[in-house]
């Protein structure tokens, strides 16, 4: 059967939502567990947002093929486009909460997720698998976020260990102006741990079209490396411009730039060092990677296996596992029931472990990878 992809015809607030799931079989006997997502499906983060969405949808569709007939449960993703803007994400989250989804999964903007947290906490709804390491949503006082990936603090520590090994002393840090100050503090802490301070810090508008002034500032600072925590658009443009201006230092990117940034570097013939919080797409011997590859192919959207789609797939698999366990015995998967079961979830997805027992930070896995000029993962 082909996947189901229709525009929701229900509540006005969800007009334009994309419903991704498995075709209804004996719909009257099925329990449909709906999750909501706000993602950057257009704008400067569109490739990232679509990869996360399709990774989640692939996990849901594959699980629905099995569970619709076996357990009487089907999983649906109601995905709304926020264009990478905070305001639209807030509107979308409110619409999804009001529509009664069991959980929010796979938000693609850390800044927007942080802004939406008061609303999410008030609704007592889980925010699962936000596709960012944003430190502002990882404070201990928050009860709704459940993270299936490591935070930027873990990424920065690994990246900085490489910087220290290379003996770099002059460091540039490029981040987004709308993100949490906790991110910059995490970077400062990581650098301080190896006796290095940021030489030049540049903050950007994630949706800006021109980064020439920022690129010139970075080149003039005579840096040994530039660290990025941005979406792919600014990262690619600044690398292209600084390289053209004669910069010959190292480029480091957090996981936020995603698979599309690696593809862009390959097209430019530019090497880069990136942090990853999921297994490498080349590790098809790992069950979680092979399963993601197969499920994406079955989904039929043309989304290829990559770091970002794997991250979405992992979030989708965790949502499915918790919902499946919550629905045992025909139990209705309410928000409270889903949260209760999720908090006791400990699972190995086949080469990637997630453990929420005693912590809402399910994984601390970070890999730092050197990518050569042709896009090959070489280290």
LUMLO-917361 format. One line per 10 residues: for each residue x, y, z of N, C-alpha, C, O. Coordinates in steps of 0.05 Angstrom, whole numbers, plus 5000, padded with zeros to 4 digits. Each point is the difference from the previous one (the first is absolute). Layout:
<nodes>
X/Y/Z/X/Y/Z/X/Y/Z/X/Y/Z  ...
</nodes>
This chain:
<nodes>
5017/4976/5000/4983/5024/5000/5017/5025/5000/5023/5000/5010  4967/5021/4979/5014/5025/5001/4994/5015/5025/4979/4996/5012  5039/5022/4996/4995/5016/5024/4977/5019/4996/4992/5006/4977  4997/5003/5044/4977/5019/4999/5011/5028/5003/5015/5005/5019  4978/5013/4963/5009/5027/5002/4978/5018/4990/4995/5003/4976  4990/5009/5043/4977/5016/4993/5001/5026/5016/5012/5001/5021  4974/5019/4970/4996/5024/5016/4977/4995/5019/4979/4990/4993  5026/5017/5033/4980/4996/5020/4975/5017/4994/5003/5023/4993  4974/4965/5009/4975/5014/4995/4985/5005/5025/4976/5007/5000  5038/4991/5023/4987/5002/5026/4999/5029/5010/4991/5018/4985
5019/4986/5040/4998/5027/5012/5012/5021/4983/5021/4996/4987  4967/5027/5013/5010/5023/4984/5028/5007/5007/5016/5008/4983  4991/4988/5042/5027/5007/5009/5021/4983/4987/5024/5007/4999  4968/4970/4991/5019/4981/4987/4998/5000/4970/5010/4981/4987  4977/5038/5001/4998/5002/4971/5028/5002/4989/5015/5018/5009  4992/4965/4973/5027/5000/4989/5019/4981/5013/5023/4998/4991  4968/4989/5030/5018/4980/5013/5003/4976/4982/4981/4991/4987  5043/4998/5012/5005/4976/4985/4998/4976/5018/5014/4999/5020  4968/4983/4973/4996/4976/5017/5016/4977/4987/4994/4992/4977  5025/4997/5038/5016/4978/4989/4997/4976/5017/5006/5000/5024
4984/4979/4965/4995/4976/5015/4996/4976/4981/5009/5000/4978  4976/4980/5032/4995/4976/4984/4971/4999/4993/4983/5008/5016  5010/4983/4960/4972/4999/4992/4983/4986/5020/5007/4979/5011  4969/5032/4994/4983/4988/5020/4990/4972/4991/4990/4997/4978  5013/4984/5040/4989/4973/4995/4980/4994/5022/5007/4999/5024  4968/4996/4969/4979/4997/5020/5002/5023/5020/5003/4996/5024  4996/5029/4965/5005/5023/5017/4983/5001/5025/5009/5011/5020  4967/4978/4979/4983/5001/5023/5011/4985/5024/4993/5006/5023  5025/4974/4972/5011/4984/5022/5028/5009/5008/5012/4989/5018  4999/5031/4969/5027/5010/5005/5000/5022/5020/4982/5017/5001
5039/4983/5016/5006/5024/5016/5022/5016/4985/5022/4989/4995  4971/5035/4997/5019/5016/4985/5014/5019/5021/4987/5017/5012  5039/4980/4991/5016/5017/5018/5013/5022/4983/5017/4994/4983  4974/5030/5022/5010/5023/4984/5021/5016/5016/4996/5007/5023  5025/4999/4962/5021/5018/5011/5001/5025/4982/4994/4998/4976  5014/5024/5036/5001/5025/4986/5029/5009/4997/5017/4996/5017  4988/5017/4960/5027/5011/4995/4997/5027/4987/4984/5004/4982  5033/5015/5026/5005/5025/4985/5028/4998/4990/5019/4997/5015  4984/5006/4959/5027/4997/4987/5004/5021/4979/4981/5011/4988  5044/4995/5007/5008/5020/4980/4999/4986/4972/5021/4991/4990
4956/5007/4998/4997/4986/4975/5004/5019/4976/5002/4991/4977  5000/5035/5029/5007/5020/4980/5020/5019/5013/5005/4998/5024  5007/5019/4959/5020/5019/5011/5028/4988/5001/5005/4979/4988  5013/5034/5027/5028/4993/5001/5006/4973/5013/5022/4990/4996  4959/4998/5018/5005/4974/5013/4983/4978/4988/4995/4980/5013  4995/5025/4963/4980/4981/4988/5011/4972/4997/4986/4981/5006  5039/5016/4985/5010/4973/4996/5003/4986/5026/4993/4976/5002  5016/5038/5019/5002/4988/5027/4973/4992/5010/4997/4977/5009  4983/5041/4989/4974/4994/5010/4986/4976/4986/4988/4984/5013  5015/5015/4961/4988/4978/4985/5013/4974/5006/4986/4979/5002
5040/5021/5002/5014/4975/5007/4991/4990/5028/4995/4976/5003  5002/5042/5016/4991/4991/5027/4971/4990/4997/4994/4979/5011  4989/5036/4975/4972/4991/4997/4998/4973/4987/4986/4982/5010  5029/5014/4969/4997/4974/4985/5013/4977/5016/4991/4977/4997  5029/5029/5019/5011/4979/5018/4979/4990/5020/4997/4976/5004  4989/5043/5008/4979/4993/5019/4977/4985/4985/4991/4979/5010  5001/5032/4968/4978/4988/4985/5007/4972/4991/4982/4983/4999  5043/5012/4993/5008/4973/4992/4998/4981/5023/4991/4977/4996  5016/5031/5028/4998/4983/5023/4970/4994/5006/4993/4978/5007  4990/5043/4991/4972/4996/5006/4986/4982/4979/4985/4982/5008
5022/5022/4967/4987/4983/4979/5008/4971/5003/4984/4982/4997  5042/5013/5008/5009/4972/5003/4987/4987/5024/4992/4977/4999  5006/5037/5024/4988/4989/5024/4970/4995/4995/4989/4981/5010  4998/5037/4975/4971/4998/4995/4994/4975/4983/4980/4987/5004  5038/5007/4978/4996/4976/4984/4997/4975/5017/4985/4982/4994  5031/5017/5027/5000/4977/5018/4977/5003/5020/4985/4981/5004  5013/5042/5010/4983/5002/5023/4970/5003/4993/4983/4993/5015  5012/5018/4961/4971/5003/4992/4986/4973/5000/4977/4998/5009  5037/4981/4981/4988/4974/4999/5004/4984/5025/4983/4983/5007  5040/5021/5006/5007/4984/5023/4989/5010/5026/4988/4985/5016
5014/5041/4989/4993/5012/5026/4976/5019/4998/4991/5010/5020  5000/4996/4956/4978/5019/4996/5008/5028/5006/4984/5016/5009  5042/4991/4985/5009/5027/5004/5014/5011/4975/5014/4985/4987  4980/5039/5006/5013/5014/4978/5011/5027/5010/4989/5012/5018  5033/4997/4970/5014/5024/5009/4999/5021/4978/5006/4994/4977  4987/5030/5030/4999/5022/4980/5016/5023/5009/5002/5007/5024  5010/5007/4957/5015/5025/5005/4985/5023/4986/4996/5000/4976  4995/5019/5040/4988/5024/4989/5022/5021/4999/5008/5011/5021  5002/4996/4956/5023/5017/4997/4992/5027/4988/4988/5001/4979  5020/5020/5035/4994/5027/4992/5026/5015/4993/5019/4997/5015
4980/5019/4964/5024/5015/4992/5002/5026/5016/4981/5016/5001  5043/4989/5011/5004/5026/5014/5020/5017/4985/5005/5022/5010  5006/4969/4968/5019/5017/4985/5025/5007/5015/5015/5018/4992  4990/4969/5031/5023/5006/5016/4997/5024/5017/5020/5011/5010  4955/4999/4994/4996/5024/5016/4987/4993/5027/4983/4981/5002  5025/5033/5018/4990/4995/5027/4969/5004/5002/4986/4984/5012  5005/5038/4976/4972/5008/5003/4982/4978/4988/4980/4993/5012  5027/4998/4964/4983/4979/4987/5001/4974/5015/4980/4985/5002  5043/5009/5009/5002/4975/5016/4982/5002/5025/4987/4980/5006  5013/5043/5007/4982/5003/5023/4971/4996/4993/4985/4987/5014
5007/5025/4963/4973/4997/4991/4993/4970/4993/4979/4990/5007  5040/4997/4981/4996/4972/4992/4998/4982/5025/4982/4983/5001  5036/5022/5018/4999/4983/5024/4973/5004/5015/4988/4981/5009  5003/5044/4992/4973/5005/5013/4978/4985/4985/4983/4988/5012  5018/5013/4961/4979/4986/4984/5001/4969/5005/4980/4987/5003  5045/5003/4999/5003/4971/5004/4991/4991/5028/4987/4980/5004  5020/5037/5016/4992/4994/5027/4969/5001/5002/4988/4982/5012  5000/5038/4976/4971/5003/5001/4986/4977/4985/4978/4993/5006  5036/4996/4974/4988/4978/4984/5001/4974/5015/4989/4980/4991  5025/5019/5032/5000/4976/5016/5021/4979/4994/4996/4976/5006
5026/5031/4981/5021/4980/4994/5011/4989/5026/5000/5013/5020  5010/4962/4978/5010/4986/5024/5027/5011/5008/5007/4998/5024  5008/5014/4957/5026/5011/5007/5010/5017/4977/4990/4998/4977  5029/5020/5029/5013/5016/4980/5027/4986/4994/5015/4994/5019  4991/5001/4956/5025/4986/4993/5014/5014/4977/4988/5009/4981  5039/4992/5021/5016/5008/4978/4999/5029/4993/5002/5007/4976  4995/5012/5043/5002/5028/4993/5028/5005/4989/5019/4987/5009  4984/5031/4972/5026/5003/4986/5014/5026/5007/5021/5005/4989  4967/5012/5028/5013/5025/5008/5003/5000/5030/4980/4999/5015  5045/5002/4995/5004/5001/5029/4990/5025/5012/4989/4999/5022
5015/5024/4965/4990/5025/5010/4970/5000/5003/4989/5010/5020  4997/4980/4959/4971/4999/5001/4990/4980/5021/4981/5005/5014  5033/4972/4988/4993/4981/5021/5002/5012/5028/4983/4995/5017  5038/5020/4987/5004/5013/5026/4977/5020/5005/4990/5002/5023  5003/5013/4957/4978/5020/5003/4973/4986/5005/4983/5011/5014  5014/4965/4975/4974/4986/5003/4998/4985/5026/4979/4990/5007  5044/5007/5007/5000/4983/5024/4979/5008/5021/4987/4982/5011  5009/5044/4995/4979/5006/5020/4973/4989/4993/4985/4990/5016  5008/5013/4958/4974/4990/4990/4999/4969/5002/4980/4989/5008  5042/4998/4985/5001/4971/5001/4999/4990/5028/4987/4980/5006
5028/5033/5012/4999/4992/5028/4972/5003/5012/4991/4983/5015  4996/5039/4978/4973/5006/5010/4980/4979/4991/4982/4992/5015  5022/4998/4960/4982/4980/4989/5007/4972/5010/4985/4981/4995  5037/5016/5019/5009/4973/5010/5002/4980/4978/4990/4978/5001  5023/5031/4977/5004/4983/4977/5030/4996/4995/5016/5018/5005  4991/4958/4987/5029/4994/4996/5010/5014/4974/4986/5001/4980  5038/5010/5022/5014/5010/4976/5024/4981/4996/5020/5002/5013  4977/4980/4968/5019/4978/4996/5017/5005/4976/4991/5008/4979  5035/4985/5023/5018/4999/4977/5003/5026/4985/5001/4999/4975  5000/5023/5039/5005/5026/4986/5027/4998/4986/5020/4992/5012
4981/5014/4962/5024/4996/4984/5020/5022/5003/5006/5015/4981  5004/4988/5043/5019/5021/5006/5014/4993/5027/4988/4986/5016  5036/5024/4987/5014/4997/5026/4996/5024/5018/5013/5002/5020  4969/5016/4973/4995/5025/5014/5000/4996/5031/4985/4983/5010  5032/5031/5004/5003/4997/5028/4977/5013/5016/4995/4993/5023  4991/5026/4964/4978/5013/5014/4976/4983/5006/4984/5006/5017  5014/4971/4969/4978/4981/5005/5008/4976/5017/4986/4981/5003  5039/5021/5008/5011/4977/5015/5004/5006/5029/5012/4985/5015  4976/5037/4995/5002/5007/5028/4985/4980/5017/4980/4989/4991  5030/5006/5033/4989/4979/5017/4971/5006/5008/4985/4982/5007
5008/5044/4994/4973/5007/5009/4978/4995/4980/4976/5002/5006  5031/4991/4969/4980/4994/4980/4992/4970/5002/5017/4983/5004  4957/5012/4995/4990/4973/5003/4990/4988/4974/4997/4975/4998  4999/5041/4981/4988/4990/4975/5020/4990/4979/4993/4981/4986  5030/5031/5012/5019/4991/4979/5013/4973/5006/5010/4995/5022  4988/4987/4958/5015/4974/5001/5018/4999/4976/4991/5002/4977  5035/4996/5028/5020/5003/4979/5010/4972/4991/5010/4985/5017  4989/5009/4957/5011/4975/4990/5028/5003/4990/5013/4981/4991  4998/5044/5011/5027/5005/4990/5015/5017/5020/4988/5012/5018  5038/4989/4980/5017/5016/5018/4996/5030/4996/4991/5008/4979
5016/5007/5041/4998/5029/4999/5026/5012/4989/5020/4987/4996  4978/5040/4999/5024/5014/4989/5024/4999/5020/5023/5001/4991  4971/4997/5035/5022/4998/5019/5018/4976/4994/5024/5002/5001  4963/4975/4993/5015/4976/4993/5015/5004/4973/5023/4992/4997  4963/5019/4984/5012/5005/4974/5025/5018/5002/5021/4994/4989  4975/5028/5026/5022/5020/5002/5025/4988/5013/5022/5005/4992  4973/4978/5029/5023/4988/5013/5016/4982/4981/5025/5000/5000  4961/4986/4983/5014/4982/4981/5014/5017/4979/5022/4994/4992  4964/5027/4998/5013/5017/4979/5024/5014/5011/5021/5001/4986  4978/5008/5038/5022/5015/5013/5024/4982/5005/5023/5009/4998
4972/4965/5007/5022/4982/5003/5016/4998/4975/5025/4996/5001  4962/5005/4976/5014/5001/4974/5016/5025/4997/5023/5000/4992  4965/5023/5015/5013/5026/4998/5026/5000/5017/5021/5009/4992  4976/4980/5031/5023/4998/5019/5022/4983/4988/5024/5006/5002  4968/4972/4985/5020/4982/4988/5015/5013/4977/5023/4995/4995  4963/5023/4991/5013/5015/4978/5016/5024/5009/5015/5012/4985  4983/4994/5041/5016/5023/5011/4989/5027/4992/5016/5019/5000  4959/4983/4993/4988/5025/4991/4996/5019/5024/4989/4991/5020  5019/5034/4977/4996/5019/5022/4980/5022/4994/4988/5011/5018  5010/4996/4956/4981/5022/4993/4975/4987/4987/5002/4988/4979
4976/5016/5034/4975/4985/4994/4977/5020/4994/4996/5018/5016  4990/4978/4962/4976/5015/4995/4976/4983/5006/5000/4976/4995  4979/5037/5015/4975/4985/5006/4977/5014/4986/4994/5024/5006  4992/4962/4977/4977/5011/4985/4975/4986/5009/4998/4975/4999  4982/5041/5010/4975/4988/5010/4977/5018/4991/5004/5021/4987  4972/4972/5021/4976/5014/4991/4991/5019/5022/5001/4994/5024  4990/5030/4968/4993/5021/5020/4976/4993/5016/4996/5011/5022  4986/4971/4968/4975/4994/5015/5002/4975/5017/4980/4992/5011  5044/4997/4993/5003/4976/5016/5007/5006/5029/5007/5023/5006  4990/4957/5010/5004/5003/5029/5029/5008/5007/5019/4990/4988
4984/5029/5031/5027/5006/5009/5014/4976/5013/5024/5000/5003  4960/4980/5005/5011/4976/5011/5018/4986/4980/5019/4985/5008  4976/5018/4966/5017/4987/4980/5028/5013/5000/5020/4986/5000  4981/5040/5000/5026/5014/5000/5015/4994/5026/5024/4997/4999  4962/5001/5023/5013/4993/5025/5011/4972/4999/5022/4995/5011  4964/4987/4977/5011/4972/4997/5025/5000/4983/5019/4985/5006  4982/5031/4973/5024/5002/4983/5023/5012/5016/5022/4990/4999  4972/5031/5016/5021/5013/5016/5011/4981/5021/5024/4999/5004  4958/4985/5009/5009/4981/5020/5018/4979/4987/5021/4992/5011  4972/4998/4965/5016/4980/4987/5027/5010/4993/5020/4986/5004
4982/5039/4985/5025/5011/4993/5018/5006/5024/5024/4996/5000  4963/5014/5021/5015/5006/5025/5013/4975/5011/5021/5001/5012  4965/4976/4985/5011/4975/5011/5027/4992/4987/5015/4985/5012  4991/5027/4964/5026/4994/4988/5017/5025/4998/5019/5001/4985  4973/5020/5030/5016/5024/5001/4998/5018/4976/5020/5015/4994  4958/4985/4992/4996/5017/4976/4976/5018/5004/4980/4992/5012  5021/5032/4978/4978/5018/5000/4991/5007/4971/5017/4999/4982  4958/5008/5015/4990/5008/4974/5014/5027/4992/4999/5019/5016  5013/4982/4961/5013/5024/4990/4979/5019/4988/5000/5024/5006  4983/4965/4978/4979/5016/4987/4974/4984/5000/4999/4977/4991
4980/5036/5019/4973/4987/5000/4982/5016/4981/4998/5025/5002  4988/4961/4981/4982/5012/4981/4972/4988/5002/4998/4975/5001  4982/5042/5001/4973/4990/5002/4985/5008/4974/5003/5022/4990  4980/4959/5001/4987/5004/4974/4970/4997/5002/4989/4989/5018  4998/5023/4962/4971/4995/4995/4999/4975/4983/5010/5000/4977  4977/4979/5032/5000/4974/4986/4987/5003/4972/5006/4984/4982  4977/5035/5014/4986/5003/4974/5010/5022/4983/4988/5007/4980  5035/5005/5028/5012/5022/4984/5010/4988/4974/5005/4976/4997  4999/5042/4983/5009/4991/4973/5029/5007/4995/5012/4989/4982  5000/5029/5034/5027/5010/4994/5016/4999/5026/4992/5011/5020
5031/4976/4978/5018/4998/5024/5028/5009/4993/5020/4991/5012  4982/5028/4969/5026/5010/4992/5015/5015/5022/5024/4996/5004  4962/5021/5011/5013/5015/5021/5010/4982/5022/5023/5003/5010  4962/4977/4997/5008/4981/5021/5024/4983/4990/5019/4995/5015  4981/4998/4960/5022/4984/4989/5026/5017/5000/5021/4989/5007  4977/5036/4986/5024/5017/5000/5011/5004/5028/5024/5000/5005  4958/5002/5015/5008/5003/5028/5015/4975/5009/5021/5002/5014  4970/4975/4978/5013/4975/5008/5028/4997/4988/5019/4992/5013  4983/5015/4961/5026/4998/4987/5020/5020/5012/5024/4993/5004  4968/5031/5002/5018/5020/5012/5010/4992/5027/5021/5010/5009
4964/4973/5005/5008/4992/5027/5024/4980/5000/5010/4993/5022  4998/4998/4955/5024/4982/4998/4996/4975/5018/5016/4995/5018  4963/4990/4976/4992/4977/5017/5012/4974/4990/5006/4997/4977  4998/4985/5042/5010/4974/4993/4977/4981/4994/5003/4981/4985  4973/5025/5026/4977/4984/4994/4975/5016/5005/5000/5019/5016  4978/4974/4970/4974/5012/5004/4980/4979/5008/4997/4980/4986  4990/5024/5037/4980/4981/5010/4972/5011/4993/4994/5023/5005  4989/4960/4983/4973/5009/4993/4979/4984/5015/5001/4976/5003  4979/5039/5007/4975/4988/5009/4978/5015/4986/4986/5017/5011  5010/4976/4963/4980/5014/4984/4987/4979/4982/5009/4978/4997
4969/5031/4990/4988/4983/4979/5018/5001/4975/5020/5014/4999  4973/4969/4982/5018/4996/4977/5005/5025/4983/5022/5005/4991  4957/5012/5005/5003/5023/4982/5023/5019/5008/5018/5004/4984  4981/5007/5041/5022/5017/5008/5027/4986/5000/5020/5012/4992  4980/4963/5017/5025/4985/5001/5013/4999/4972/5023/5006/4997  4961/4985/4983/5010/4997/4973/5010/5027/4989/5021/5001/4988  4963/5020/5015/5007/5025/4989/5026/5012/5012/5017/5011/4986  4986/4986/5040/5023/5011/5013/5025/4983/4993/5022/5012/4996  4976/4962/5003/5023/4984/4991/5008/5008/4972/5024/5004/4995  4957/4999/4987/5007/5008/4972/5013/5027/5000/5020/5004/4986
4970/5016/5028/5011/5027/5000/5027/5001/5013/5018/5012/4989  4985/4977/5035/5025/5002/5014/5022/4985/4985/5023/5009/5000  4970/4969/4987/5020/4986/4984/5009/5017/4976/5024/5000/4994  4957/5013/4994/5007/5018/4977/5017/5023/5009/5016/5011/4984  4981/4998/5041/5016/5022/5011/5027/4991/5010/5016/5017/5010  4990/4957/4988/5027/4991/5007/5002/4986/5027/5022/4993/5008  4956/5002/5006/5002/4985/5025/5008/4972/4995/4989/4986/4982  5031/5004/5033/5010/4973/4996/4999/4983/5026/5014/4980/5002  4971/5029/5017/4998/4985/5025/4980/4978/4998/4990/4993/4979  5003/4996/5044/4981/4977/5002/4972/5010/5004/4995/5020/5012
4986/4965/4976/4972/5005/5005/4988/4977/5016/5004/4977/4993  4982/5030/5029/4986/4980/5016/4971/5007/5001/4992/5024/5003  4991/4957/4994/4971/5004/5001/4987/4982/5021/5007/4976/5002  4975/5035/5014/4983/4983/5017/4981/4984/4982/5000/5003/4976  4985/4980/5037/4981/4982/4985/4978/5016/4987/4987/4989/4982  5009/5036/5026/4977/5015/4991/5000/5005/4970/4979/5001/4987  5044/5002/5001/5001/5005/4971/4990/4977/4984/4989/5003/4978  5013/4972/5033/4987/4977/4988/5014/4989/4975/5021/5010/4991  4966/4970/4998/5010/4986/4976/5003/5019/4977/5019/4997/4984  4963/5022/5013/5001/5019/4977/5026/5016/5000/5010/5008/4979
5001/4998/5045/5025/5015/5001/5023/4983/4990/5017/5010/4986  4983/4964/5021/5021/4982/4990/4998/4999/4969/5021/5000/4987  4955/4998/5003/4997/4998/4971/5010/5026/4987/5012/4999/4979  4982/5024/5034/5008/5026/4989/5031/5002/5000/5012/5011/4981  5001/4979/5040/5029/5001/5001/5012/4983/4978/5020/5008/4988  4968/4969/5007/5010/4983/4978/4998/5013/4973/5018/4998/4984  4960/5016/5012/4997/5014/4974/5019/5023/4997/5007/5007/4977  5003/5004/5045/5020/5021/5000/5028/4990/5000/5019/5015/4996  4985/4959/5008/5027/4989/5003/5013/5009/5026/5025/5005/5000  4960/4998/5021/5010/5011/5025/4999/4978/5022/4979/4988/5004
5042/5008/5010/5000/4982/5023/4989/5014/5025/5001/5024/5002  4989/4960/5016/4987/5011/5024/5000/4979/5022/5002/4976/4994  4997/5032/5031/4998/4982/5022/4972/5004/5013/4993/5023/5007  4992/4956/4995/4972/5003/5010/4996/4982/5024/5012/4979/5003  4969/5030/5014/4991/4984/5023/4975/4986/4991/4982/5011/4988  5015/4963/5020/4976/4985/4995/4990/4988/5026/5016/4992/5017  4958/5007/4986/4988/4989/5024/4985/4974/4994/4985/4990/5017  5019/4999/4959/4988/4975/4992/5021/4984/4985/5021/5011/4992  4975/4963/5004/5019/4984/4984/5003/5011/4972/4983/5014/4990  5040/4980/4998/5005/5009/4973/4983/4986/4979/4994/4976/5003
4998/5038/4977/4983/4987/4979/5015/4977/4986/4988/4983/4988  5039/5018/5013/5016/4978/4987/5000/4975/5016/5008/4979/4991  4982/5022/5034/5000/4976/5018/4975/4983/4996/4985/4995/5019  5011/4996/4956/4976/4985/4994/5000/4972/5013/4980/4986/4999  5043/5007/5013/5000/4975/5015/4986/5002/5026/4993/4980/5012  5002/5045/4998/4985/5004/5024/4970/4997/4993/4991/5012/4981  4994/4972/5035/4972/4997/4994/4984/5026/4998/4982/5002/4983  5024/5017/5034/4984/5025/5000/5005/5015/4974/4981/5013/4990  5043/4987/5000/5006/5014/4975/4987/4985/4976/4988/5013/4983  5015/4961/5016/4988/4984/4978/4970/5003/5000/4987/5002/4979
5001/4997/5045/4971/5003/5002/4991/5027/4991/4979/5002/4986  5035/5019/5021/4993/5026/4990/5002/5002/4970/4982/5011/4987  5039/4978/5002/5003/4999/4971/4976/4987/4986/4989/5010/4981  5003/4966/5029/4978/4985/4988/4973/5015/5004/4984/5000/4982  5012/5011/5041/4975/5014/5006/4997/5025/4984/4978/5007/4991  5044/5008/5005/4999/5023/4982/4993/4993/4972/4984/5013/4987  5028/4965/5003/4994/4991/4973/4970/4993/4998/4987/5006/4980  5002/4981/5040/4972/4992/5000/4982/5024/5002/4977/5000/4989  5032/5021/5024/4983/5024/5003/4996/5013/4973/4978/5010/4994  5042/4990/4989/4996/5009/4972/5002/5030/4995/4990/5009/4980
5022/5006/5039/5002/5029/4996/5025/5008/4985/5004/5023/4993  5015/4958/5004/5025/5006/4987/5021/5010/5020/5023/5006/4992  4970/4996/5033/5019/5008/5021/5021/4978/5003/4993/4976/5004  5033/5031/4994/5021/4980/5001/5010/4998/5029/4996/5017/5016  5018/4961/4988/5012/4995/5026/5021/5021/5006/5018/5004/4983  4981/5008/5040/5020/5020/5008/4998/5005/5030/4982/4989/5013  5037/5027/4997/5000/5005/5029/4973/5011/5010/4991/4991/5021  4997/5027/4964/4976/5014/5010/4976/4981/4998/4984/5000/5019  5013/4985/4960/4977/4982/4998/5003/4977/5021/4980/4991/5010  5045/5001/4996/5003/4980/5021/4992/5011/5027/4987/4986/5016
5019/5039/4989/4992/5013/5026/4969/5000/5002/4989/4993/5021  4998/5014/4958/4970/5000/5000/4990/4972/5004/4980/4996/5015  5032/4985/4971/4991/4972/5002/5002/4989/5028/4982/4987/5010  5040/5020/5004/5004/4991/5027/4979/5012/5018/4988/4986/5017  5006/5040/4980/4979/5012/5016/4973/4986/4995/4984/4996/5018  5011/4998/4956/4975/4986/4994/4998/4973/5012/4979/4991/5009  5043/4994/4991/5000/4973/5011/4995/5001/5030/4986/4983/5011  5026/5037/5003/4996/5002/5029/4971/5006/5006/4988/4989/5018  5000/5030/4966/4972/5006/5004/4982/4976/4996/4982/4995/5015  5024/4989/4964/4985/4976/4995/5002/4980/5022/4980/4988/5009
5045/5007/5001/5004/4980/5021/4984/5007/5025/4987/4983/5012  5014/5043/4996/4986/5008/5024/4970/4999/4995/4985/4991/5018  5005/5017/4959/4971/4999/4994/4990/4972/4999/4978/4994/5009  5038/4988/4979/4993/4972/4997/4996/4988/5028/4981/4985/5005  5039/5020/5013/4998/4990/5027/4977/5012/5016/4987/4987/5016  5008/5039/4978/4978/5014/5014/4973/4988/4992/4981/5001/5015  5017/4989/4960/4974/4990/4989/4994/4971/5006/4980/4990/4993  5039/4997/5022/4996/4971/5005/4973/4996/5015/4993/5015/5018  4994/4963/4974/4975/4993/5013/4977/5018/4991/4979/5001/5012  5026/5014/4966/4979/5017/4990/4997/5027/5015/4980/5014/4996
5041/4992/5020/4999/5025/5015/5002/5024/4982/5016/5000/4981  4968/5021/5024/5001/5024/4984/5026/5015/5006/5008/5003/5023  5005/5006/4956/5026/5014/5003/4994/5030/5003/5000/5015/4981  4996/4992/5044/4996/5028/5007/5027/5013/5004/5021/4987/5000  4979/5039/5003/5026/5015/5005/5013/4990/5026/5024/4995/5000  4960/5002/5020/5011/4991/5026/5010/4972/4998/5022/4994/5011  4964/4988/4976/5009/4972/4997/5025/4999/4983/5019/4985/5007  4983/5031/4972/5024/5000/4983/5024/5009/5016/5022/4989/4998  4975/5032/5017/5022/5011/5017/5009/4979/5020/5024/4996/5004  4957/4991/5009/5006/4980/5020/5017/4978/4989/5020/4992/5012
4972/4997/4965/5015/4978/4988/5027/5010/4989/5020/4986/5002  4981/5038/4986/5025/5010/4989/5021/5003/5021/5023/4994/4996  4969/5015/5028/5018/5004/5022/5013/4974/5010/5021/5001/5013  4968/4976/4979/5012/4975/5008/5012/4985/4977/5006/4976/5001  4997/5038/4976/5010/4987/4976/5030/4998/5000/5014/5020/5005  4995/4956/4990/5029/4994/4997/5002/4981/4977/4990/4977/5002  5023/5031/4976/5000/4984/4976/5026/5001/4985/5013/5021/5000  4993/4958/4986/5022/4999/4981/4987/4997/4972/4988/4979/4994  5015/5041/4989/4987/5000/4974/5016/4986/4979/4994/5000/4977  5028/4987/5032/5017/4986/4981/5025/5015/4994/5005/5007/4977
5010/5000/5044/5024/5015/4996/4998/5029/5010/5018/5016/4998  4959/4990/5014/4995/5027/5012/4982/4996/5024/4977/4992/4997  5033/5014/5027/4985/4996/5024/4987/5026/5010/5013/5021/4999  4963/4977/5010/4985/5022/5013/4990/4991/5027/4987/4979/5002  5019/5037/5019/4993/4992/5027/4989/5024/5015/5014/5019/5006  4960/4980/4999/4987/5022/5015/4995/4993/5029/4987/5015/5015  5023/4962/4994/4996/4993/5028/5018/5017/5018/5024/4998/4999  4963/5020/5016/5015/5017/5018/5010/5026/4987/5013/5016/5014  4983/4988/4960/5010/5024/4986/4983/5004/4975/4992/4981/4987  5004/5044/5006/4986/5006/4975/5020/5004/4977/4992/5006/4977
5034/4991/5029/5021/5000/4979/5006/4972/4992/5015/4986/5014  4973/5005/4964/5001/4972/4993/5026/4990/4989/5005/4976/5001  5012/5042/4989/5026/4991/4988/5021/5022/5003/4994/5024/5001  5031/4967/5001/5022/5018/5001/5020/4994/4977/5023/5009/5000  4967/4976/4980/5017/4992/4978/5008/5024/4982/4983/5015/4991  5043/4988/5005/5010/5021/4982/5024/4988/4984/5017/4987/5012  4983/5017/4963/5022/4992/4982/5010/5025/4986/4984/5017/4992  5042/4986/5006/5012/5023/4986/5013/4988/4975/5017/4982/5002  4976/5029/4974/5007/4987/4975/5014/5020/4982/4990/5023/4996  5032/4969/4992/5013/5016/4979/4988/4992/4974/4997/4976/4993
4995/5044/4991/4988/4995/4974/5019/5012/4979/5007/5024/5002  5001/4960/4979/5019/5010/4980/4986/5017/4978/4976/5004/5001  5040/5005/4980/4990/5018/4980/4979/4988/4981/4985/5014/4987  5014/4960/5013/4980/4986/4983/4975/4992/5016/4982/4987/4989  5018/5019/5037/4977/4993/5017/5003/4973/5014/4981/4991/5013  5042/4996/4984/5004/4974/5013/5006/5004/5029/5014/5018/5008  4975/4964/5009/5005/5001/5029/5026/4984/5004/5001/4976/4997  5020/5039/5011/5027/4988/5001/5011/4997/5028/5022/4988/5003  4965/5021/5017/5011/4998/5026/4979/5003/5022/5006/4999/5024
</nodes>
